Amino acid sequence: MGLLFWAFIFAVLYRLLAYFRGVEEIGPLLAGKLLGMMLLSFFSILLLSNVITALSSFFLARDLDMLVSAPVDWLRLYGAKLLETVIASSWMVVLMAIPMLSAYGVVYQGGWLFPLVAVGVMLPFLVIPAVAGSALTLTLVNVFPARRTRDILSLIAVLAAGGVVLLFRLLRPEKLARPEGFRSLVDFISVLRTPTSPFLPSEWAQKGIMAWLTGQGDALPFYLLWSTAGAVVVLGALLHRWLYPVGFSKAQESAQRLAGETNTRGVVRGVLFFLGVRRRELVLKEVRLFFRDATQWSQLILLGVLVIVYVFNIKFLPLTQQGVTFFLVNVIPFLNLVLAGFVLASIAARFLFPGVSLEGRTMWLLRSSPLSMRDLLWSKFWVGTVPLLGLAVGIVGVTDWMLKVSPFMLAVSMLTITAMTFAICGLAVAFGTLYPQFETENAAQIPTSFGGLLFMMSAVTLIGVVVVLEARPVYGYLSARSFGTPTDVPSMVVGFGTAALVCALATFIPLRLAQRRLETLEH
């Protein structure tokens, strides 16, 4: 599945770059601008991800109590935790970059040395945001008193949301899709030649890769990348030596309890009275565990940024121009379900997959108690599924409203995303139970385990199967509306019914296997 995923990304970029290469003068500029946009997106994701991951690696990991008190050199500790932060926050970007850079190397005939050039560009490109994110986290932990991670990450959330909106407004990628909006070809070429962000490492990485592929032989981008990476590592190490002892000490102080917490808990208990005492307390336990662990709820920041980027890209799709047919306007929202499914899968991997693993060493207490493992498993399922379902229905409803889809496509989108949400959440809880990580020192690393990889591939497969099953009835209905042909009702019933059956099986069968796994865990 991983190779198929790589092959798909490679094939799409290969066809696009092959077309660009056939265009004289403008082709290499378009390819470079596309590469710069992708690298700039990667850099933004890496910077935010490293801020959150550094909070876990440097201040909240369980092994820090032993490491900080041990006679370990401060520089070796900094290097080890920085490497851990780089790997935990950058592995997905690396997996995405491999087929992307391979397509550039094949189309532009980079030669057998191009992989070394790509590695030479990507290494400092990954290190710079890791050091910057770690330094920002270190500074915030020292500025905010005691264990105020909630205040720290709230500030990061505001800055991240504002930064993402500002980034995409400055970038304005929708302009490149409409060249007719420029007064002349010269204006269009000047926009392509102008650096998107000349002081960011993403622009240096793009210049270095394209300089090698086009035979320009410009060594300045490589020098800027490696010199900047070396400088920020030295500065980050000095900042670590100066601020880390005080920051780590502050991070260990207990947080203040809110006076109204007991009243809030009573209101929640009253709302969940219909669950019964046992199921209600299990649900409340899951909610408390989630918000008690800053490494978990802090990832809501990534979720917010992901949703902002998703809705922003949908908003600027050029579907209101002349020549855009009714068929195309309604097919795009159907394909939008694929993107929404990917968003749901990534969120489920972050929040639902680690649920069983976060029980840690207390799992033996739950197993030895008279609690039903079925109730425990389903409490984890519903605590994650209900908010995720609200998010899924919200983003699909908002994007469909922005795209002005027909009532039929709106109904198909809402029902499909609901069924896929239940199936994806069932897979996430099940794979997290079948492949637990009870001994992990950092909860943020649980989704990157072998079980997490299997879950993501299974979720992508599920999304593909559902979309393929619904593609024929949707195509038949839109063709009937566009060309006045009769609607094939039996085909629609079979397609939508089979898709619903697949989602139901993907929800209940994995959860049943996970329940058996929990019941036999002591063996």
C-alpha positions in Angstrom: 0.0 0.0 0.0 2.8 2.3 0.7 4.4 1.7 -2.7 1.0 2.2 -4.4 0.7 5.5 -2.5 4.1 6.6 -3.6 3.4 5.5 -7.2 0.2 7.6 -7.3 2.0 10.8 -6.1 4.8 10.1 -8.5 2.5 9.5 -11.5 0.5 12.7 -10.9 3.6 14.9 -10.6 5.3 13.1 -13.5 2.5 13.9 -15.9 2.3 17.5 -14.7 6.1 18.1 -14.8 6.3 16.4 -18.2 3.8 18.9 -19.5 5.7 21.8 -17.9 8.9 20.7 -19.5 7.3 20.8 -22.9 6.6 24.5 -22.5 9.5 26.7 -23.5 10.7 29.4 -21.1 7.7 29.2 -18.7 7.9 25.4 -18.0 10.9 25.4 -15.7 9.6 28.5 -13.9 6.2 26.8 -13.3 7.9 23.6 -12.0 10.1 25.7 -9.7 7.1 27.7 -8.4 5.2 24.5 -7.8 8.2 23.0 -5.9 8.5 26.2 -3.9 4.8 26.1 -2.9 5.1 22.5 -1.7 8.3 23.1 0.2 6.8 26.2 1.8 3.8 24.2 2.9 6.1 21.5 4.3 8.1 24.2 6.2 5.0 25.6 7.8 3.8 22.2 8.9 7.3 21.3 10.2 7.6 24.5 12.2 4.2 24.0 14.0 4.7 20.3 14.4 8.2 20.8 15.9 6.9 23.3 18.5 4.3 20.8 19.8 6.7 17.8 19.5 9.5 19.7 21.3 7.1 20.4 24.2 6.7 16.6 24.6 10.3 15.7 23.9 12.1 18.3 26.1 9.6 18.8 28.9 6.8 16.2 29.2 8.5 12.9 28.3 8.6 10.3 31.1 12.3 9.6 30.7 13.4 13.2 31.5 13.2 12.7 35.2 16.0 10.2 35.0 18.0 11.9 32.2 18.1 15.4 33.7 19.1 14.1 37.2 21.8 11.8 35.7 25.4 12.9 35.1 24.7 13.4 31.3 26.4 16.2 29.4 23.9 18.9 28.5 25.0 19.0 24.9 24.5 15.3 24.4 21.0 15.6 26.0 20.2 18.5 23.7 21.4 16.6 20.6 19.5 13.4 21.6 16.2 15.2 22.2 16.6 17.4 19.1 17.2 14.3 17.0 14.1 12.7 18.6 12.1 15.8 17.8 13.3 15.9 14.2 12.4 12.2 13.6 9.0 12.4 15.3 7.8 15.5 13.5 9.4 15.1 10.1 8.9 11.4 9.0 5.7 12.1 7.2 7.1 15.0 5.3 10.0 12.8 4.3 7.7 10.1 3.0 5.8 12.7 1.0 9.0 14.3 -0.4 10.5 11.0 -1.7 8.0 10.5 -4.6 7.8 14.3 -5.2 11.6 14.7 -5.6 11.8 11.5 -7.6 9.3 12.9 -10.1 11.5 16.0 -10.5 14.6 13.9 -10.9 13.2 11.6 -13.5 11.5 14.3 -15.6 14.4 16.7 -15.6 17.0 13.9 -15.8 18.8 14.8 -12.6 21.3 11.9 -12.9 22.6 9.4 -10.4 23.9 12.2 -8.2 20.5 13.8 -7.8 19.5 11.6 -4.7 22.6 12.9 -2.9 21.7 16.5 -3.9 18.1 15.9 -2.6 19.5 14.5 0.7 21.9 17.4 0.9 18.9 19.9 0.6 16.4 18.1 2.8 18.7 17.5 5.8 19.2 21.2 6.7 15.6 21.9 5.6 14.4 19.5 8.3 16.9 20.7 11.0 16.1 24.4 10.7 12.4 24.3 11.7 13.2 21.6 14.4 15.7 24.0 16.1 13.4 27.0 15.7 10.4 25.1 17.1 12.5 23.8 20.0 13.8 27.3 20.8 10.3 28.8 20.7 9.0 26.2 23.0 11.9 26.6 25.4 11.3 30.4 25.5 7.6 30.1 26.1 8.1 27.6 28.9 10.4 30.0 30.6 8.1 33.0 30.1 4.9 31.4 31.3 4.9 30.5 35.0 4.7 27.0 36.4 3.0 24.3 34.4 1.0 26.6 32.2 1.1 24.5 29.0 -2.5 25.4 28.3 -1.7 29.1 28.1 1.5 28.4 26.1 -0.4 26.3 23.5 -3.3 28.7 23.3 -0.9 31.4 22.3 0.7 29.1 19.8 -2.7 28.3 18.4 -3.5 32.0 17.8 -0.1 32.6 16.2 -0.4 29.5 14.0 -3.9 30.4 12.8 -2.9 33.9 12.0 0.3 32.8 10.3 -1.4 30.2 8.1 -4.0 32.8 6.9 -1.3 35.4 6.3 0.9 32.8 4.5 -1.7 31.8 2.0 -2.8 35.4 1.4 0.7 36.4 0.5 1.2 33.2 -1.5 -2.1 33.5 -3.4 -1.7 30.2 -5.3 -5.0 30.7 -7.1 -3.4 33.4 -9.3 -1.2 30.9 -11.1 -4.3 28.8 -12.1 -5.7 31.9 -14.0 -3.0 33.4 -16.2 -5.7 35.4 -18.0 -5.9 37.6 -15.0 -2.5 39.2 -15.8 -2.3 42.1 -18.1 0.4 40.5 -20.3 2.7 37.5 -20.5 5.5 39.6 -19.2 3.6 40.2 -15.9 2.9 36.4 -15.6 6.6 35.5 -16.1 7.7 38.2 -13.7 5.5 36.7 -11.0 7.0 33.3 -11.7 10.5 34.6 -11.5 9.9 36.6 -8.3 10.9 34.5 -5.1 7.9 33.7 -3.0 9.8 34.1 0.2 13.5 34.9 -0.4 14.5 34.7 3.3 12.9 31.3 4.0 14.7 27.9 3.7 11.9 26.6 1.5 13.0 29.1 -1.2 16.7 28.1 -0.8 15.8 24.4 -1.1 13.7 25.1 -4.3 16.5 27.2 -5.8 19.1 24.5 -5.0 17.1 21.6 -6.5 16.1 23.5 -9.6 19.6 24.8 -10.1 20.9 21.3 -10.2 18.1 20.0 -12.5 18.4 22.9 -15.0 22.2 22.8 -15.0 22.8 26.3 -13.7 25.3 25.1 -11.1 24.4 27.7 -8.4 26.0 26.7 -5.1 24.6 29.7 -3.1 21.3 28.0 -2.0 23.3 25.0 -0.6 25.6 27.3 1.3 22.6 29.3 2.7 20.9 26.1 3.8 23.9 24.4 5.5 25.3 27.6 7.1 21.9 28.6 8.4 21.3 25.0 9.8 24.8 25.0 11.5 24.2 28.5 12.9 20.7 27.7 14.3 22.0 24.5 15.9 24.8 26.4 17.7 22.4 29.2 18.8 19.8 26.6 19.9 22.3 24.7 21.9 23.5 27.9 23.7 19.8 28.8 24.4 19.2 25.3 25.7 22.2 25.6 28.1 21.0 28.9 29.4 17.3 28.4 29.7 16.6 24.7 29.9 17.3 24.0 33.6 15.0 26.8 34.7 12.3 25.8 32.1 12.4 22.2 33.1 12.1 23.0 36.7 9.0 25.2 36.0 7.5 22.5 33.8 7.5 20.1 36.8 5.5 22.4 39.1 1.9 21.5 39.6 -0.9 23.3 37.9 -3.6 25.2 39.7 -7.0 23.7 40.0 -10.1 25.6 39.0 -12.6 26.3 41.7 -15.6 25.6 39.5 -14.4 22.2 38.3 -16.7 20.2 40.6 -19.7 22.1 39.4 -18.8 21.5 35.8 -18.3 17.8 36.5 -21.8 17.7 38.1 -23.4 19.3 35.0 -21.7 16.8 32.7 -22.8 13.9 34.8 -26.4 15.2 34.6 -26.2 15.4 30.8 -24.9 11.9 30.5 -27.4 10.3 32.9 -28.9 8.0 30.2 -25.6 6.1 30.0 -25.8 4.6 33.5 -23.2 5.0 36.2 -20.6 2.7 34.8 -20.6 3.9 31.2 -20.9 7.5 32.2 -17.8 7.3 34.5 -15.8 5.6 31.7 -16.7 8.4 29.3 -15.7 11.0 31.9 -12.5 9.2 32.5 -11.6 9.3 28.8 -12.4 13.0 28.7 -10.3 13.7 31.8 -7.3 11.7 30.4 -7.4 13.6 27.1 -7.4 17.1 28.6 -5.0 16.1 31.4 -2.3 15.2 28.9 -0.9 18.3 27.2 0.7 16.1 24.5 -2.7 15.0 23.4 -5.0 18.1 23.5 -2.2 20.3 22.2 -2.5 18.5 18.9 -5.9 20.3 18.5 -3.7 23.2 17.2 -2.6 21.1 14.3 -6.2 20.1 13.7 -7.2 23.7 13.5 -4.5 24.6 11.1 -5.3 21.6 9.0 -9.0 22.6 8.7 -8.1 26.2 7.9 -5.9 25.1 5.0 -8.5 22.7 3.8 -11.4 25.2 3.7 -9.2 27.9 2.3 -8.2 25.7 -0.7 -11.8 24.7 -1.3 -12.9 28.3 -1.3 -10.5 29.3 -4.1 -11.4 26.5 -6.5 -12.2 28.2 -9.9 -15.7 26.7 -10.3 -17.5 29.9 -11.0 -15.8 30.8 -14.3 -17.3 30.5 -17.8 -17.2 27.0 -19.3 -17.6 25.2 -15.9 -20.5 22.8 -16.4 -23.1 21.5 -14.0 -21.4 18.1 -14.2 -18.0 19.4 -13.2 -19.4 21.6 -10.4 -21.0 18.5 -8.8 -18.1 16.0 -9.4 -15.6 18.2 -7.6 -17.6 18.0 -4.3 -17.8 14.3 -4.7 -14.0 14.1 -5.0 -13.9 16.5 -2.0 -15.0 13.5 0.1 -11.5 11.9 -0.6 -9.8 14.9 0.9 -12.2 15.0 3.8 -11.5 11.3 4.4 -7.8 11.9 4.5 -8.3 14.7 7.1 -10.5 12.4 9.2 -7.9 9.6 9.0 -5.1 11.9 10.1 -7.2 13.2 13.1 -8.2 9.7 14.1 -4.6 8.6 14.0 -3.7 11.5 16.4 -6.6 11.2 18.9 -8.3 7.8 18.7 -5.5 5.4 17.8 -3.5 6.1 21.1 -6.6 5.6 23.3 -5.8 2.1 24.6 -2.0 2.8 24.7 -2.5 5.8 27.0 -3.9 3.5 29.7 -0.2 2.5 30.2 0.5 0.4 33.3 -3.0 1.0 34.6 -4.4 -1.4 32.1 -3.7 -4.3 34.5 -6.0 -2.5 37.0 -8.8 -2.3 34.5 -8.3 -5.9 33.5 -8.5 -7.1 37.1 -11.6 -5.1 37.8 -15.2 -6.3 37.2 -15.5 -3.7 34.3 -16.5 -5.0 30.9 -13.8 -4.6 28.3 -16.6 -4.0 25.8 -17.8 -1.0 27.8 -14.2 0.3 28.0 -13.6 -0.1 24.3 -16.9 1.5 23.2 -16.4 4.4 25.6 -13.1 5.2 23.8 -14.9 4.8 20.5 -17.8 7.2 21.3 -15.6 9.8 23.1 -13.6 10.2 19.9 -16.3 9.6 17.3 -18.9 12.1 18.4 -16.7 15.3 18.2 -15.0 13.9 15.0 -18.4 13.3 13.4 -19.4 16.9 14.3 -16.2 18.2 12.7 -16.7 16.0 9.6 -20.3 17.0 9.0 -19.3 20.6 9.6 -16.4 20.9 7.1 -18.3 18.9 4.4 -21.4 21.0 4.9 -19.5 24.3 4.8 -17.4 23.4 1.8 -20.5 22.1 -0.1 -22.3 25.3 0.7 -19.3 27.3 -0.6 -19.3 25.2 -3.8 -23.1 25.6 -4.2 -23.7 21.9 -4.9 -27.0 20.4 -5.8 -29.3 18.9 -3.1 -28.5 15.4 -4.3 -24.8 15.8 -4.0 -25.2 17.5 -0.6 -27.2 14.5 0.7 -24.7 12.0 -0.8 -21.8 13.9 0.8 -23.3 14.2 4.2 -24.4 10.5 4.4 -21.1 9.3 3.0 -18.9 11.3 5.3 -21.0 10.1 8.3 -20.6 6.5 7.4 -16.9 6.9 6.7 -16.4 8.7 10.0 -17.8 5.7 11.9 -15.7 3.3 9.9 -12.4 5.3 10.3 -13.0 5.7 14.0 -13.7 2.0 14.4 -10.5 1.1 12.5 -8.5 3.6 14.6 -9.6 2.2 18.0 -9.2 -1.4 16.8 -5.7 -1.0 15.4 -4.7 1.0 18.5 -5.9 -2.0 20.6 -4.3 -4.7 18.4 -1.0 -2.9 18.4 -0.7 -1.1 21.7 2.3 0.9 22.9 1.9 0.7 26.7 5.6 1.4 27.5 6.0 4.5 25.3 7.7 7.4 26.9 6.1 10.0 24.6 2.4 9.8 23.7 3.0 11.9 20.5 5.0 9.0 19.1 2.2 6.4 19.3 0.6 7.3 16.0 4.0 6.8 14.2 4.3 3.2 15.3 3.8 0.1 13.0 0.2 -0.2 14.0 -0.4 3.5 13.2 1.0 2.9 9.7 -1.3 -0.1 9.2 -4.2 2.0 10.3 -3.5 4.8 7.9 -3.1 2.4 5.0 -6.3 0.7 6.0 -8.2 4.0 6.2 -6.9 5.1 2.8 -8.0 1.8 1.3 -11.5 2.2 2.9 -11.8 5.7 1.5 -10.8 4.5 -2.0 -13.3 1.5 -1.9 -16.2 3.7 -0.8 -15.5 6.4 -3.4 -15.1 3.7 -6.2 -18.4 2.1 -5.2 -20.3 5.4 -5.2 -18.6 6.7 -8.3 -20.8 4.8 -10.8 -24.2 5.8 -9.3 -23.1 9.4 -8.9 -21.8 9.5 -12.5 -25.0 8.0 -13.7 -27.2 10.5 -11.9 -25.1 13.6 -13.0 -25.1 12.3 -16.6 -28.9 11.9 -16.5 -29.3 15.5 -15.2 -26.8 16.9 -17.7 -28.0 15.0 -20.8 -31.6 14.2 -20.0 -31.1 10.4 -19.9 -33.1 8.1 -17.5 -31.6 7.5 -14.1 -30.4 4.0 -13.4 -32.1 3.4 -10.0 -30.9 -0.2 -9.4 -27.3 0.8 -10.0 -27.6 3.6 -7.5 -29.2 1.3 -4.9 -26.4 -1.4 -5.4 -23.6 1.2 -5.3 -24.7 3.2 -2.3 -25.9 0.0 -0.4 -22.6 -1.7 -0.9 -20.7 1.3 0.3 -22.8 1.5 3.4 -22.3 -2.2 4.0 -18.5 -1.8 3.7 -18.5 1.1 6.2 -20.7 -1.0 8.6 -18.4 -4.0 8.4 -15.3 -1.7 8.8 -16.8 -0.3 12.0 -18.0 -3.4 13.8 -15.7 -6.3 12.8 -12.4 -4.5 13.8 -14.0 -3.4 17.1 -15.1 -7.0 17.8 -11.5 -8.2 17.2 -10.2 -5.5 19.4 -12.6 -6.6 22.2 -11.3 -10.1 22.0 -7.7 -8.7 22.2 -8.5 -6.8 25.4 -10.2 -9.8 27.0 -7.2 -12.1 26.3 -4.6 -9.4 27.1 -3.3 -11.1 30.3 -2.4 -14.2 28.3 
